Amino acid sequence: MSEAIERNFIVGILGDNFDINNLIGQALGSPGTKSDILFYNRLDVSLNQVFCGLTPIDYPEKIKPLLQTLVLSNIHILVIDLNAELNASIGEILVGMDLFYRLFKTKALIVIAGINSKTEWRLPETRNKLDTILKSTSLNNTEIFELKIKEDYENLKKKIIDLGIELLEKEPNSEENTKVLIDHVFPVKGIGTVILGIVKQGKVHSGQMLEIVGYEAAVKKVIIRSIQKHDRTFKVAYEGDRVGLALKGNISPNDVSRDNLLVSPGVFKQEHEIKAKVFINQYYAPKGGIIKPGDGVQYYGLVGLKFSPLKFIEGQELTPGKSGIVKILFDKTVVHDAEGLKGIITELNRFNNKLRIVGYFLQTAN
């Protein structure tokens, strides 16, 4: 990587104790944008690295912000409060981390916090339970980090850097299509519509024409008026950057949401119905123990940050822990860059101590 390109570490802080998540977030950066996801951002001068932490609000009651945090970040930290037992929400987070690793090769770390003289007796048992759980997933070799004292927050940042180096060290590919995930949008007086998001693929240039896709109707063309990263203006943003992009064109904040992507023109394809390999997570319990295509049951597909209701309309029966080939019908248009759709299948009901993450899908040739 050239010296002119800063390393950016996008870290999802996941757990059911918001106070502990918040402390870790503040170790990474200053609290920034807050809605159903809270962002923390900092250019760390001492480490010469850029950190962007994010943690979902209202989890476990709502699963949307958890899954969207997993999408936005590529380093996932499960935070366990030693004062509490390993519970259904921790299990659900682990399932999400496991599926994202399988689909997107994300990095994972487990942090045990709340360690003190009254709780440290629980450490060996908690670690043993975690080891047993992890052996049933793709996260078997995930490191377990103990957060005890103030200095451990600095050590945690170094662990994050170690995890992120191989994700972010590749040379930018000038031929790679641009894809920006949009997490927030707002108007700025004298400038116009500004989006906040993460460059997930390729790079963005000031003055570049891009398309906003994800609509049921035609795409919208915009020009990048300016680029900001951590309150500094740049001409180019690279994969992994957390950016603010001022848009030029016939576009208002009301026209843009997390359903949309900012992408290279003429590349991304819209889909409503696909043939796909579907994997059902081994811990998910469908009614009757099996999912039968054509049964009319509605699930939700997460592609990028967009949720669309979906149904399995025909194909093989699906059982937990196994894959099958089925046809999926989406209620809303979902898009991909000709590499085929892939995403997460979930329920969106409120938390009731049962796993809501169903599995994942990979589009196959028709």
KATADA-V457682 format. One record per pair of residues at least 24 apart in sequence whose ideal C-beta (glycine too) atoms are under 8 Angstrom apart, sorted by the first residue. I is the first residue (numbers start at 1). J is the second residue. Records with the same first field share a line. If there is no record, write none. Layout:
BEGIN
I=J, J
END
This chain:
BEGIN
1=168, 169, 170, 171
5=172, 238
6=43, 49, 50
7=49, 50, 161, 164, 165, 168, 240
8=49, 50, 51, 52, 168, 238, 240, 241, 242
9=49, 50, 51, 52, 75, 160, 161, 164, 168, 240
10=52, 54, 72, 73, 74, 75, 198, 240, 242
11=51, 52, 53, 54, 73, 75, 76, 77, 160
12=53, 54, 55, 69, 70, 72, 73, 75, 76, 77
13=53, 54, 55, 77, 79
14=55, 56, 59, 66, 69, 70, 76, 77, 78, 79, 93, 96, 97
15=78, 79, 80, 81, 90, 93
16=59, 60, 81, 84, 87, 89, 90, 93
17=79, 81, 84, 113, 114
18=55, 57
20=79, 81, 113, 114
21=55, 79
22=55
23=113, 153
24=53, 77, 79, 111, 113, 147, 153, 156
25=53, 54, 55
27=153, 154, 156, 157
28=52, 53, 157, 160
29=53
33=183, 184, 196
35=184
36=62, 64, 65, 68
37=65, 68, 69, 72, 183
39=183, 242
41=230, 242
42=230
43=230
44=157
47=157, 158, 161
49=157, 161
50=229, 230, 242
51=157, 160
52=198, 242
59=89
60=88, 89, 92, 351
61=350, 351
62=350, 351
63=92, 346, 347, 348, 351, 356, 357
64=307, 348
66=92, 93, 96
67=96, 302, 344, 346, 357
68=183, 258, 302, 305
70=96, 97, 100, 106
71=100, 181, 302, 304, 305
72=181, 183, 198, 305
73=106
74=104, 106, 107, 164, 167, 240
75=106, 107, 108, 109, 160, 163, 164, 167
76=100, 106, 107, 108, 109
77=108, 109, 110, 111, 160
78=108, 109, 110, 111
79=111, 113
80=110, 111, 112, 113, 126, 130
81=113, 114
82=112, 113, 114, 115, 119, 120, 122, 123, 126
83=114, 119
84=114
86=126, 129, 130, 133
87=353
88=351, 353, 354, 355
89=351
91=133, 283, 355
92=355, 356, 357
94=133, 134, 137, 139
95=137, 281, 283, 355, 357
96=344, 357
97=139
98=137, 138, 139, 281
99=281, 344, 357, 359, 360
100=344
101=138, 139
102=138, 279, 360
103=342, 343, 344, 360, 362
107=163, 164, 167
108=139, 142
109=142, 143, 145, 159, 160, 163
110=142, 143, 144, 145
111=144, 145, 146, 147, 156
112=144, 145, 146, 147
113=147
115=146, 147, 148
136=282
167=240
168=239, 240
172=202, 203, 238, 239
173=202
174=203
176=201, 202, 203, 239
177=201, 202, 263, 264, 267, 268, 337
178=202, 203, 204, 208, 210, 262, 263, 264
179=261, 262, 263, 264, 337
180=204, 210, 243, 245, 261, 262, 263
181=258, 261, 304, 305
182=256, 257, 258, 260, 261, 262, 305
183=258, 305
185=253, 256, 257
186=253
187=252, 253
188=246
191=225, 226, 246
192=225, 246, 247, 248, 251
193=246, 247, 251, 252, 253, 255, 256
194=244, 245, 246, 247
195=244, 245, 247, 256, 262
196=242, 243, 244, 245
197=242, 243, 245, 262
198=240, 241, 242, 243
199=237, 238, 239, 240, 241, 243
200=239
201=239, 337
202=239, 264
203=236, 237, 238, 239
204=236, 237, 243, 245, 262
205=235, 236
206=234, 235, 236
209=265
210=262, 263, 264, 265
211=262, 263, 264, 265, 266, 268
212=251, 255, 256, 260, 261, 262, 263
213=260, 261, 263, 268, 270, 335
214=259, 260, 261, 304, 306, 333, 335
215=260, 333
216=332, 333
220=249, 250, 251, 255
221=249, 265
222=247, 248, 249, 251, 262
223=247, 248, 249
224=248
258=305, 306
259=305, 306, 332
260=306
261=304, 335
263=335, 337
264=337
267=337, 338
268=335, 336, 337, 338
269=335, 336, 337, 338
270=333, 334, 335
271=330, 333, 334, 335, 336, 341, 363
272=329, 330, 333, 334
273=313, 327, 328, 329, 330
274=327, 328, 330, 341, 363, 366
275=315, 325, 326, 327, 328, 363, 364, 365, 366
276=325, 326, 327, 328, 341, 361, 362, 363, 364
277=323, 324, 325, 361, 362, 364
278=312, 318, 323, 324, 325, 326, 328, 345, 359, 360, 361
279=322, 323, 359, 360, 361
280=318, 319, 320, 321, 322, 323, 358, 359
281=320, 321, 355, 357, 358, 359
282=320, 321
283=320, 355
284=320, 355, 357, 358, 359
285=320, 354, 355
286=318, 320, 358
289=319, 320
290=317, 318, 319
291=317, 318, 319
292=317, 318
293=317, 318, 326, 327
299=345, 346, 347, 358
300=345, 346, 347, 348
301=328, 330, 334, 343, 344, 345, 361
302=343, 344, 345, 346
303=334, 335, 336, 341, 342, 343
304=335, 343
306=332, 334
307=348
308=332, 333, 334
310=345
318=359
325=364
328=361
336=363
340=364
END
